[in-house]
Amino acid sequence: MNVIADITMSLDGYVTGPGDDIGHLHDWVFGGSATDTDPRSSTTGIDAQILTDSFENRGAVVMGRRTYEITNGWNGEPPFRVPCFVLTSQPRDTYVTENGTSFEFVTDGAAAAIEKARAAAGDTDVSVMGGAQTIARALDAGLVDELHLHVAPRVLGRGIHLFDSIDREIELERYRVEESPWATHLFFRVKRADPTR
């Protein structure tokens, strides 16, 4: 079981533009850019395989409150179907959606959320996703085993930057690279997870 931080970002390191606009960052998830004459379809090729793989061995998810709120809890239809732990300073009751995804709101930090997720996931992986601050905190605390970055061929210039709040050097070992017209997928192992180094 691994704790895997997984996020899409622009070439210059932003996970959203101004006003939480994700623009075309996630075109790889939807099979390309939408136009008036060519609406988005479904994911294909290597993008589809990577998306399928990310769901296949996922036993729990950790995310930030901002991600949860921006998606409005996926309007009651989240794609996860596993326990989700939402980092927040505002307590809320745990609830379960119709498709069986549970949301538990964790107020005592990233380490506590990941510990709960590990317990829920058992032998499967924990996915830390949806939020630059959440992923940065987990990386900075040495809680992440792998980092999966999906780099969109976009330069945003401003917005929310993925690595702004990391306070230390983190050494990574790249073990896989995949490409499509919509993203370059980079897979890293975190070589030094000790925050005291």
N, C-alpha and C positions, 0 to 999 in steps of 0.2 A: 504494500500500500504506500502510495506517495502523496504528498501534498503538492499540487500542481497549480501554479499561478498562470492564468490563461487570459490574454487580453489582446484586442486589436488596437493598433495605434498608427498614426501617420508617420511618414519618413522622418519628420523632425520631432517625434516623440510625444505627440498630443493624442489623448484618448477621446477628447471631444474638442470641438471648436467653441467659440463664444456662445453663451446661452445654452450650454449643454447640447449643441447641435452636433450630431455625429455625421451629418452629410453623407458622403459616399465611403466612409471608412469600412463599413460592413458589406460592401457590394459582394465580397467573396462568399458571404453567407447566403445571399439571395440570387446567385447566378448572374451577377453583373449589374450594370447601371440601368435604371429605369428611364425611359423616355416616353414622350406622348404616343409614339408609334410602336414602341417595344417595351411593354411592361415587364417588371421583374418576374422571373420564373423561379425555378428551384436550383439549388446548388448542384454543380456537376463536377465531374473529374476529381482531381486531387482535393479540391475544396470540399466536395461532398464526403470524401473518405476521411479527411481530417475532422470534419464536423461529426461524422458518425463515430469515429474513434474516441472523440472527447466525451461522448455520451455513454459509450459502451461500458467502460469500467468505472464510471463515476458513481460513488455511493453517497456523497453528500456535497453540499455547496456552501461556501462562505462568501458573502457579498457585503457591500456597504449600504447604509440606509439611503444614500443619494441614488444609487442604482435602483434600489427597490422603489423609491418614490418616483423617479423619472419614468419607469416602466409601469407605474401604478400597479405594482404587484402582478404584472403581466395580465391585468384585467381578469384575474381569477383563472387564467389558463397558462400558467408557466410551463415551459418545455421540460422541466427537470425530472419530475416524478420521483424525487428523492428528498430527504430532509435538507432544508436550507436554513442557514444561520446568518442573521442580518446584524451586522455591527451597528450599534446605535447608542445614543445617550438618552433616548426617550423610550422608556419601557412600554411594551405592548403585549397583549396576550398572544400566545401561540395559536395558530389556526391551520387548518388543513383544507386545501382546495378540492374541487370535485375530481381532479385527475390524480389525487393522492400526494401531491407535493405539500409538505408541511413547512411553515415559516416560524422559526423561533427567533425572538429578538434578544440579542446578547448585549448587555450593558457594561461588562467588565473586561473589554479589550479583545484584541486579535488573538492572543494566545488562548484565552478561554473559549472563544468561538471555534478555533481550530481544534482544540481538545475535544469539544462537544462533537464536532464534525467527524473527527477520527473515530470516536466511540460509535457514532451512528453508521459510519461507512464500513466498519469491520475490516475485511481484507481488500476492499475496493479503494479507489482513489478519492481524495478530497480535492475539489476544484475551488480555488480562490479566484474569483472573477468579479467583474463589474465594479470597478472603482480604482482609480489610481492610488488614492490614499490607502485603501484597504490592502492592495497588493504591495505598496511600498512599505507599509507597516510590517506586514508579514515577512517580506524579504529582509528588512532592516533588523528584525528580531531573530533571524536565523530559523524561521519556521517553514521555509519552502524548500522542497527537494528539486523541483524542476520549474523552469520558466518557459512558457510557450508564447511567443510573440507572433502576431499576424500583422505584417507591416503593409499597409495600403500604399499604393503609389500616389500619395497626396502629400503636399506640404501645407499645413494649416497656418503656421506662423504665430498662432496664439490659441489660447484655450486652457485646458487642464493638462499639464505635463505629467507623464507617468513617473518620472524619477526625481521630481523636485524635493521630496521630503526624505530621501535616503541619505543617511549621515555617514556612511562608511563605504569602503571599497568591497565589492562582492565579485569574486572570481567565478566565471561560468565556463562550462565545457560544452561547446556546441556539438550535438551528436546527429542532427538531421536538419536538412534544408529542403523545402519543397516550394515550387513556384506555380502560379497561375497568372492570367492577365490581371487578376484583381488583388493579389496579395503575394508576398513572400513570407512563407511560414518558417520560423526559426525555432528550433527546439534546443534547450539548454539544460544541463544538469548544474545545480548549484554546488560548486566544489568546496566552498568554505561556508558552512552554515553557522559557524560560531561567532556570535555578535561581539565577543570580547577580543577578537583578533584585530 
